[in-house]
Amino acid sequence: MYVEQLIETVNAKVEELDLVTARKLMEDNIDYLKKNERKLKKNGRELLKFITDSIESGYQHPTRHELAIYNSINSYASKFDVRGLKLLIQGNEQTLLKKAARSYLNGDAKVLLEGLGAISKE
């Protein structure tokens, strides 16, 4: 009964476009959902495939602290506050070295950080 209820909840959350809740449910119950993948609707199956691919590739979602750092970097870069940007980078070098860091930075931040040598140019 639990699996049927889980699948029904995941399908409802995906249809409501509440993808954060659906992703959390899928990550917590990935084994059950892999076995019963055919019971998920198409969008749910696609989301499950995306989650399993990201888990297998070793991708780790940023923590709240890392997201706050990215947000602060974007804010300082938008205001062109280089001094504040340098101070923020000083203790958080490892956060910028992660693969996902570039996808969370805005254009201003990417340009400034490349100029400062904090991230590599692509």
C-alpha positions as a LaTeX table, in Angstrom:
\begin{tabular}{lrrr}
\hline
Residue & $x$ (\AA) & $y$ (\AA) & $z$ (\AA) \\
\hline
Met1 & 0.00 & 0.00 & 0.00 \\
Tyr2 & 2.87 & 2.39 & 0.78 \\
Val3 & 4.33 & 2.14 & $-2.74$ \\
Glu4 & 0.96 & 2.82 & $-4.37$ \\
Gln5 & 0.43 & 5.85 & $-2.15$ \\
Leu6 & 3.97 & 7.08 & $-2.88$ \\
Ile7 & 3.48 & 6.78 & $-6.64$ \\
Glu8 & 0.14 & 8.57 & $-6.43$ \\
Thr9 & 1.72 & 11.40 & $-4.42$ \\
Val10 & 4.69 & 11.73 & $-6.79$ \\
Asn11 & 2.38 & 11.81 & $-9.83$ \\
Ala12 & 0.23 & 14.49 & $-8.18$ \\
Lys13 & 3.25 & 16.63 & $-7.26$ \\
Val14 & 4.70 & 16.39 & $-10.76$ \\
Glu15 & 1.35 & 17.39 & $-12.31$ \\
Glu16 & 1.12 & 20.34 & $-9.91$ \\
Leu17 & 4.67 & 21.28 & $-11.00$ \\
Asp18 & 5.83 & 21.01 & $-7.39$ \\
Leu19 & 9.09 & 19.53 & $-8.61$ \\
Val20 & 11.03 & 20.23 & $-5.42$ \\
Thr21 & 8.72 & 18.05 & $-3.35$ \\
Ala22 & 8.58 & 15.42 & $-6.09$ \\
Arg23 & 12.38 & 15.32 & $-6.30$ \\
Lys24 & 12.73 & 14.95 & $-2.52$ \\
Leu25 & 10.19 & 12.11 & $-2.47$ \\
Met26 & 11.97 & 10.40 & $-5.35$ \\
Glu27 & 15.42 & 10.73 & $-3.78$ \\
Asp28 & 14.20 & 9.35 & $-0.46$ \\
Asn29 & 12.43 & 6.37 & $-2.09$ \\
Ile30 & 14.47 & 5.78 & $-5.22$ \\
Asp31 & 14.66 & 2.00 & $-4.82$ \\
Tyr32 & 10.88 & 1.57 & $-4.64$ \\
Leu33 & 10.33 & 3.89 & $-7.58$ \\
Lys34 & 12.90 & 2.17 & $-9.80$ \\
Lys35 & 11.08 & $-1.13$ & $-9.29$ \\
Asn36 & 7.69 & 0.44 & $-10.06$ \\
Glu37 & 8.77 & 2.96 & $-12.67$ \\
Arg38 & 6.08 & 1.89 & $-15.13$ \\
Lys39 & 3.37 & 3.10 & $-12.73$ \\
Leu40 & 4.67 & 6.67 & $-12.87$ \\
Lys41 & 3.30 & 9.04 & $-15.46$ \\
Lys42 & 5.56 & 10.17 & $-18.28$ \\
Asn43 & 6.79 & 13.36 & $-16.59$ \\
Gly44 & 7.44 & 11.42 & $-13.39$ \\
Arg45 & 9.47 & 8.82 & $-15.29$ \\
Glu46 & 11.52 & 11.57 & $-16.92$ \\
Leu47 & 12.20 & 13.20 & $-13.56$ \\
Leu48 & 13.18 & 9.84 & $-12.08$ \\
Lys49 & 15.54 & 9.22 & $-15.00$ \\
Phe50 & 17.12 & 12.65 & $-14.50$ \\
Ile51 & 17.58 & 12.03 & $-10.77$ \\
Thr52 & 19.09 & 8.57 & $-11.23$ \\
Asp53 & 21.44 & 9.87 & $-13.93$ \\
Ser54 & 22.61 & 12.71 & $-11.69$ \\
Ile55 & 23.15 & 10.34 & $-8.76$ \\
Glu56 & 25.12 & 7.91 & $-10.93$ \\
Ser57 & 27.30 & 10.70 & $-12.33$ \\
Gly58 & 28.24 & 11.82 & $-8.83$ \\
Tyr59 & 26.54 & 15.22 & $-8.97$ \\
Gln60 & 25.88 & 16.68 & $-5.54$ \\
His61 & 23.31 & 19.39 & $-5.04$ \\
Pro62 & 24.63 & 22.51 & $-3.33$ \\
Thr63 & 23.82 & 22.99 & 0.33 \\
Arg64 & 21.89 & 25.97 & 1.65 \\
His65 & 25.15 & 27.55 & 2.75 \\
Glu66 & 26.62 & 27.22 & $-0.74$ \\
Leu67 & 23.46 & 28.65 & $-2.31$ \\
Ala68 & 23.70 & 31.61 & 0.06 \\
Ile69 & 27.32 & 32.15 & $-1.02$ \\
Tyr70 & 26.35 & 32.05 & $-4.71$ \\
Asn71 & 23.53 & 34.50 & $-4.05$ \\
Ser72 & 25.87 & 36.88 & $-2.22$ \\
Ile73 & 28.44 & 36.64 & $-5.00$ \\
Asn74 & 25.76 & 37.49 & $-7.55$ \\
Ser75 & 24.61 & 40.43 & $-5.44$ \\
Tyr76 & 28.13 & 41.86 & $-5.03$ \\
Ala77 & 28.86 & 41.36 & $-8.72$ \\
Ser78 & 25.64 & 43.10 & $-9.80$ \\
Lys79 & 26.58 & 46.10 & $-7.65$ \\
Phe80 & 30.19 & 45.88 & $-8.91$ \\
Asp81 & 31.41 & 45.71 & $-5.32$ \\
Val82 & 34.80 & 44.12 & $-6.00$ \\
Arg83 & 36.04 & 44.63 & $-2.46$ \\
Gly84 & 33.07 & 42.78 & $-0.96$ \\
Leu85 & 33.42 & 40.10 & $-3.61$ \\
Lys86 & 37.07 & 39.53 & $-2.72$ \\
Leu87 & 36.24 & 39.27 & 0.98 \\
Leu88 & 33.50 & 36.76 & 0.29 \\
Ile89 & 35.70 & 34.63 & $-1.96$ \\
Gln90 & 38.55 & 34.61 & 0.54 \\
Gly91 & 37.06 & 31.94 & 2.81 \\
Asn92 & 34.98 & 30.10 & 0.24 \\
Glu93 & 37.40 & 29.02 & $-2.47$ \\
Gln94 & 36.29 & 25.39 & $-2.37$ \\
Thr95 & 32.69 & 26.39 & $-3.08$ \\
Leu96 & 33.73 & 28.03 & $-6.34$ \\
Leu97 & 35.78 & 25.01 & $-7.42$ \\
Lys98 & 32.72 & 22.75 & $-7.58$ \\
Lys99 & 31.36 & 21.77 & $-11.00$ \\
Ala100 & 27.92 & 23.23 & $-10.33$ \\
Ala101 & 29.19 & 26.65 & $-9.27$ \\
Arg102 & 29.09 & 28.19 & $-12.76$ \\
Ser103 & 25.43 & 27.33 & $-13.23$ \\
Tyr104 & 24.46 & 29.32 & $-10.13$ \\
Leu105 & 26.40 & 32.47 & $-11.01$ \\
Asn106 & 25.02 & 35.31 & $-13.10$ \\
Gly107 & 26.88 & 36.86 & $-16.03$ \\
Asp108 & 28.39 & 39.72 & $-14.01$ \\
Ala109 & 29.73 & 37.31 & $-11.41$ \\
Lys110 & 31.25 & 35.02 & $-14.04$ \\
Val111 & 33.07 & 37.91 & $-15.72$ \\
Leu112 & 34.37 & 39.38 & $-12.47$ \\
Leu113 & 35.44 & 36.03 & $-11.04$ \\
Glu114 & 37.22 & 35.10 & $-14.26$ \\
Gly115 & 39.01 & 38.45 & $-14.14$ \\
Leu116 & 40.05 & 37.85 & $-10.55$ \\
Gly117 & 41.21 & 34.35 & $-11.43$ \\
Ala118 & 38.78 & 32.73 & $-8.99$ \\
Ile119 & 37.16 & 30.52 & $-11.65$ \\
Ser120 & 38.45 & 29.19 & $-14.92$ \\
Lys121 & 37.45 & 30.71 & $-18.24$ \\
Glu122 & 35.23 & 28.64 & $-20.51$ \\
\hline
\end{tabular}
